Amino acid sequence: MSGASIKASEIGLTYRLMRRLSFARGRHAPVHHRVETEGRKQFVTALDGVSFELSSGDRLGLIGHNGAGKTTLLKVLYGVYEPTSGSVDISGRVDALFNINLGFRQEATGRRNIVLRGLVTGWKLDQIEARMDEIIAFSELGDFIDMPLKTYSAGMSARLAFSIATSFDPEILLMDEWIGAGDADFRQKAQTRMRELTEKAGIIVLASHSKELLGRVCNKVMTLEDGAIKSLQSIDEWKAAQ
Ligand SMILES: Nc1ncnc2c1ncn2[C@@H]1O[C@H](COP(=O)(O)OP(=O)(O)OP(=O)(O)O)[C@@H](O)[C@H]1O
């Protein structure tokens, strides 16, 4: 691995609202101050002037109130959305674990979903088969691996998604709070795996409301407020400020 990097320069992201919001006089919608109206169109500014750089081994935590822009930032880094302004330069293979069910076929078995995910990630069938046993063992799903996804609990889906994503050697892993769905033993295993990933010169970006989780996993923390960076601190600075 040559070393992963992310450079975000002044990223802005504005959503166009498909349905018009109207606010009764004297009542505020939670995001009313960022809804702008232009003629018949309405827009929400979800990210505004976000700049940062990450390099090999960085584990960035994203924290902030509901609607602060954490998920939107992950989606921009994953390429789901093109920033409305600014730019993102990414070097390294990116995989994402947010909205765990995204990309899973509910009618297909766990085993079949491993193959489908592998193919989408760009691996060949024999490469996927070579990793199959290891992925199944790590997920601890046992015989459930041959049952359809729709029979899985949230925690079981999370374990499968994590096992798959980390087995296909991502250099950059983008995650939200999915990890909360796993039980304590699995979280411990998952944490070890994330550490190995960053030791191999990878990068993790993890959005969470859990200060305890960020404290354990991250070396930097970005606090977002209304789509802008309120602070970007080393883990020690951030802990000292709590
Ligand atoms: N598809 C969308 N269309 C319009 N507005 C959106 C869309 N997705 C998010 N938003 C708005 O963008 C802003 C940022 O949302 P985002 O989901 O990034 O926040 P978040 O920090 O991840 O919140 P949470 O902690 O609740 O998950 C919010 O004001 C939200 O209403």
PDBQT file of the ligand as one rigid body, heavy atoms in Angstrom, charges set to zero:
ROOT
HETATM    1  N1  LIG A 301     -31.417  14.080   0.791  1.00  0.00    +0.000 N 
HETATM    2  C1  LIG A 301     -31.537  15.238   1.428  1.00  0.00    +0.000 A 
HETATM    3  N2  LIG A 301     -32.303  16.241   0.919  1.00  0.00    +0.000 NA
HETATM    4  C2  LIG A 301     -32.418  17.407   1.563  1.00  0.00    +0.000 A 
HETATM    5  N3  LIG A 301     -31.790  17.715   2.705  1.00  0.00    +0.000 NA
HETATM    6  C3  LIG A 301     -31.019  16.774   3.257  1.00  0.00    +0.000 A 
HETATM    7  C4  LIG A 301     -30.845  15.483   2.658  1.00  0.00    +0.000 A 
HETATM    8  N4  LIG A 301     -30.009  14.760   3.442  1.00  0.00    +0.000 NA
HETATM    9  C5  LIG A 301     -29.680  15.552   4.478  1.00  0.00    +0.000 A 
HETATM   10  N5  LIG A 301     -30.278  16.760   4.378  1.00  0.00    +0.000 N 
HETATM   11  C6  LIG A 301     -30.113  17.911   5.296  1.00  0.00    +0.000 C 
HETATM   12  O1  LIG A 301     -28.738  18.198   5.376  1.00  0.00    +0.000 OA
HETATM   13  C7  LIG A 301     -28.368  18.542   6.711  1.00  0.00    +0.000 C 
HETATM   14  C8  LIG A 301     -27.244  17.630   7.180  1.00  0.00    +0.000 C 
HETATM   15  O2  LIG A 301     -27.756  16.287   7.314  1.00  0.00    +0.000 OA
HETATM   16  P1  LIG A 301     -26.816  15.053   7.689  1.00  0.00    +0.000 P 
HETATM   17  O3  LIG A 301     -27.635  13.809   7.502  1.00  0.00    +0.000 OA
HETATM   18  O4  LIG A 301     -25.545  15.159   6.977  1.00  0.00    +0.000 OA
HETATM   19  O5  LIG A 301     -26.582  15.311   9.256  1.00  0.00    +0.000 OA
HETATM   20  P2  LIG A 301     -25.900  14.388  10.375  1.00  0.00    +0.000 P 
HETATM   21  O6  LIG A 301     -24.894  15.246  11.075  1.00  0.00    +0.000 OA
HETATM   22  O7  LIG A 301     -25.426  13.129   9.782  1.00  0.00    +0.000 OA
HETATM   23  O8  LIG A 301     -27.134  14.125  11.324  1.00  0.00    +0.000 OA
HETATM   24  P3  LIG A 301     -27.496  12.884  12.300  1.00  0.00    +0.000 P 
HETATM   25  O9  LIG A 301     -26.630  13.012  13.518  1.00  0.00    +0.000 OA
HETATM   26  O10 LIG A 301     -28.928  13.152  12.634  1.00  0.00    +0.000 OA
HETATM   27  O11 LIG A 301     -27.305  11.616  11.533  1.00  0.00    +0.000 OA
HETATM   28  C9  LIG A 301     -29.649  18.466   7.540  1.00  0.00    +0.000 C 
HETATM   29  O12 LIG A 301     -30.162  19.781   7.632  1.00  0.00    +0.000 OA
HETATM   30  C10 LIG A 301     -30.563  17.587   6.704  1.00  0.00    +0.000 C 
HETATM   31  O13 LIG A 301     -31.916  17.980   6.903  1.00  0.00    +0.000 OA
ENDROOT
TORSDOF 0
